[in-house]
Amino acid sequence: MATTPLENQSMSSEQGIPEDYRSYSTPSGVAGLPGDYQPLADRLLSCLTPRTPELQAAAAAVGLYAGLETRTDPATYRWEGLKRSGSKRLPSVLFQYTLSGRGAYKDASGVHPLPPGRAFLAVIPSAHVYYLPAGESWTFWWVIVHHPYAVQRLAAAVGGVGRLLSATAGSPVALAAAEVFEGATRGGFNDQYDREAAVFRYMLELERHFHERSVSATERDRLLADTRRYVLENLSRRVGTVELARRQGMTRSHFAHHFKHVTGRPPADYVTEVRLAQAARLLTTTEHGLKQLAESCGFADANHLCKSFRRRYHLSPGAYRKQGR
């Protein structure tokens, strides 16, 4: 994994932003990332051009901050959670996700490496430290939220300090965080309701992620693996919740409730994810046209496939195929 040379863009002139969020270096590009990491990195970087003080100040006014950085000097990158700006009365929550290289996060449980796809959620201020280890470089993106209700809920989810998580670039957590990133950097929210909806989606996806890990891993993995296997075995036809429920000897409503309790998501959402993942794989390994892909992956038609694909990956199937080759 490699990054292009840095192009320093000073944020020191931004107004209304706490001092320790202001000045950092944004890479002019990030290249050589595997799989879904590259489209995500390109999407985030596109939000930072142009990145005007006015847009940053507008986001700061509603308690949102975001950035993408590459760090190469351990002497200049170390943050201690108890020494950050803010107060225990008005805390914030930081989500920081590694794209390439490696960082480190330390709390009472020890030191934890942060390779690509690894992230942490931390309450500021609280007893944690994150930093660039010696001999490493680290490209990552971050989102800080000050929304009082969201902070309260997320702080409860991480025990008032912080928590590590692993999430693919196309996961619901990463995509919800990217939506907040876009709004914070581009000023992309239409109004306060759009903004709160994005923050709440982000909050709920994180809570769902942590809930999934609190359920027995064996039970959750068994149910997901069994559902995935059945969908793939019947990929060319539509497999609905009623059919999945019948296989488990349950009613539709009972199965839907059970599936969501165990996995944290509705069964129909997971079925669509399995189909889209297969379509994404075929886009980069075959020359199949969209009509053939739609038929083989269980979508009604090419239009249905394109809409579902863009909603999940924020790219058209054609653009995804081009980037994957």
JOPE-V939282 format. One record per pair of residues at least 24 apart in sequence whose ideal C-beta (glycine too) atoms are under 7 Angstrom apart, sorted by the first residue. I is the first residue (numbers start at 1). J is the second residue. D is the distance in whole Angstrom. If there is no record, write none. Layout:
((I;J;D) (I;J;D))
//
This chain:
((1;32;5) (1;33;6) (1;100;4) (1;116;7) (2;31;6) (2;32;4) (3;27;6) (3;30;5) (3;31;7) (3;70;5) (3;100;6) (3;139;5) (4;28;6) (4;29;4) (4;30;7) (4;31;6) (6;70;6) (13;53;6) (14;53;5) (14;56;5) (14;57;6) (15;53;6) (15;57;5) (16;57;4) (16;60;4) (16;61;6) (17;56;6) (17;60;5) (17;65;7) (18;85;4) (19;85;6) (20;84;6) (20;85;5) (21;65;5) (21;144;7) (24;67;6) (24;69;5) (25;69;6) (25;70;7) (26;67;7) (26;68;6) (26;69;7) (27;70;4) (27;139;7) (30;99;6) (30;100;7) (30;139;6) (33;99;6) (33;100;6) (35;169;7) (36;168;6) (36;169;4) (36;170;4) (37;99;6) (37;116;6) (37;169;5) (38;323;6) (39;313;7) (39;315;6) (39;323;6) (40;169;4) (40;174;7) (40;178;7) (41;99;5) (43;178;6) (43;314;6) (44;68;5) (44;141;5) (44;178;7) (44;181;6) (47;181;6) (47;182;5) (47;185;4) (47;186;5) (48;185;6) (51;185;6) (55;185;7) (55;186;7) (55;187;4) (58;187;5) (59;184;4) (59;187;7) (62;195;6) (63;145;7) (63;146;3) (63;147;6) (64;145;6) (64;180;7) (64;183;7) (64;184;4) (65;144;4) (65;184;6) (66;142;7) (66;143;5) (66;181;4) (66;184;4) (66;185;5) (67;141;7) (67;142;6) (68;141;4) (69;140;6) (70;137;7) (70;139;4) (71;132;5) (71;137;7) (71;138;5) (72;137;5) (74;131;7) (74;132;5) (74;133;6) (74;134;5) (77;131;6) (77;132;4) (78;129;7) (78;131;4) (79;129;7) (79;130;6) (79;131;7) (80;129;5) (81;122;6) (81;124;6) (81;125;6) (81;126;5) (81;127;6) (81;128;4) (81;129;7) (82;125;5) (82;126;7) (82;127;6) (84;124;5) (84;125;5) (86;124;5) (86;125;6) (88;125;6) (91;123;5) (91;124;6) (91;125;7) (91;151;6) (91;155;7) (92;124;5) (92;144;5) (92;145;6) (92;146;5) (92;151;6) (93;121;6) (93;123;6) (93;145;5) (93;151;5) (93;154;5) (93;155;7) (94;122;5) (94;124;6) (94;142;6) (94;144;5) (95;119;6) (95;121;5) (95;142;6) (95;143;5) (95;177;5) (96;120;6) (96;130;7) (96;140;6) (96;142;4) (97;140;6) (97;141;6) (97;174;7) (97;177;7) (98;138;7) (98;140;5) (99;139;5) (99;140;6) (99;141;7) (100;139;5) (101;136;6) (101;137;4) (101;138;4) (101;139;5) (102;133;7) (102;136;5) (102;138;6) (103;130;6) (103;131;7) (103;132;6) (103;138;4) (103;140;6) (104;130;7) (104;131;6) (104;133;5) (105;130;5) (105;164;7) (107;161;6) (107;162;6) (112;164;6) (117;166;6) (117;167;7) (117;168;6) (118;164;7) (118;166;6) (119;165;5) (119;167;6) (120;162;6) (120;163;7) (120;164;5) (121;154;7) (121;158;5) (121;162;6) (121;163;5) (121;165;7) (121;206;6) (122;162;4) (123;155;5) (123;158;7) (123;160;6) (123;161;6) (123;162;7) (126;160;6) (126;161;4) (126;162;7) (127;161;6) (128;161;6) (128;162;5) (141;181;7) (143;177;5) (143;180;5) (143;181;5) (143;184;7) (145;180;7) (145;199;6) (147;199;5) (150;199;5) (150;200;7) (150;203;5) (153;203;6) (153;207;7) (154;203;6) (154;206;6) (157;206;7) (157;207;6) (157;210;5) (163;210;7) (165;209;6) (167;209;7) (170;312;7) (170;313;6) (172;205;5) (173;205;5) (173;206;6) (173;209;5) (176;201;5) (176;202;4) (176;205;4) (177;202;6) (208;264;4) (208;265;7) (211;264;5) (212;263;6) (212;264;4) (215;262;5) (219;262;6) (220;262;5) (220;263;6) (223;259;7) (223;262;5) (223;263;6) (224;263;6) (224;270;7) (227;267;7) (227;270;6) (228;274;5) (231;271;5) (231;274;5) (231;275;7) (232;274;7) (232;278;7) (235;278;6) (235;296;7) (235;297;6) (235;298;6) (236;295;6) (236;296;6) (236;298;6) (237;298;6) (238;298;6) (239;271;6) (241;267;5) (241;268;6) (272;308;6) (275;299;7) (276;308;6) (276;309;6) (276;312;5) (279;305;6) (279;309;7) (280;320;6) (283;317;6) (283;320;6) (283;321;4) (283;324;7) (284;321;6) (284;324;4) (284;325;6) (290;317;6))
//
